[in-house]
Amino acid sequence: MAEFMRPEARATLWRWREALAGLALTLLGLWWTLGSFGVVRGIGIVLTIGAVILVIAGIQRARFRIGGQGPGVVQVAERRLAYMGPLNGGQMDIANLIRLELDPTAYPSATWVLTENGGDSLSIPVNAENAEALFDLFGSLRNIQTTALLDALSQTPDVRVTVWEKTPDLLH
């Protein structure tokens, strides 16, 4: 059964899995909404709204996923990030993060550069294994623009781009 589909097609379907599931649920919700009455119609409306939200989130996640064939492994546990690479690595609490940058000039692939309070930085290739876990971590940052993050990743600029920077807390 594993040879039924080409590996490239299987990888593409897996990349877009949330969006495809949301699309299927949207169709089911529309069918219930348009073809039923009463309680089932109400459930169909709620299902359709939830499924459309799932489609939008799935598209964002699919745009963020590059593939896990790069160097190193990313681990995220309780807002603590760890990267173990062949040449470098490190750990960082997401609460200490002050700047998030994308460096497309890094070799062999573009990297996320995360800078802490003390100035220490951690570079993580965008195609490292389990790098898709960074999407939820980055999404939890205050005032981050997810569209700016995805645009920087898809447009591959020529220079390092600051995607997010922590705004200082004001006393007044």
Secondary structure, 3 states (H helix, E strand, C coil): CHHHCCHHHHHHHHHCHHHHHHHHHHHHHHHHHHHCCCHHHHHHHHHHHHHHHHHHHHHHHHHHCCCCCCCCEEEEECCEEEEECCCCEEEEEHHHEEEEEEECCCCCCCEEEEEECCCCEEEEECCCECCCHHHHHHHCCCCCCHHHHHHHHHHCCCCCEEEEECCCCCCC
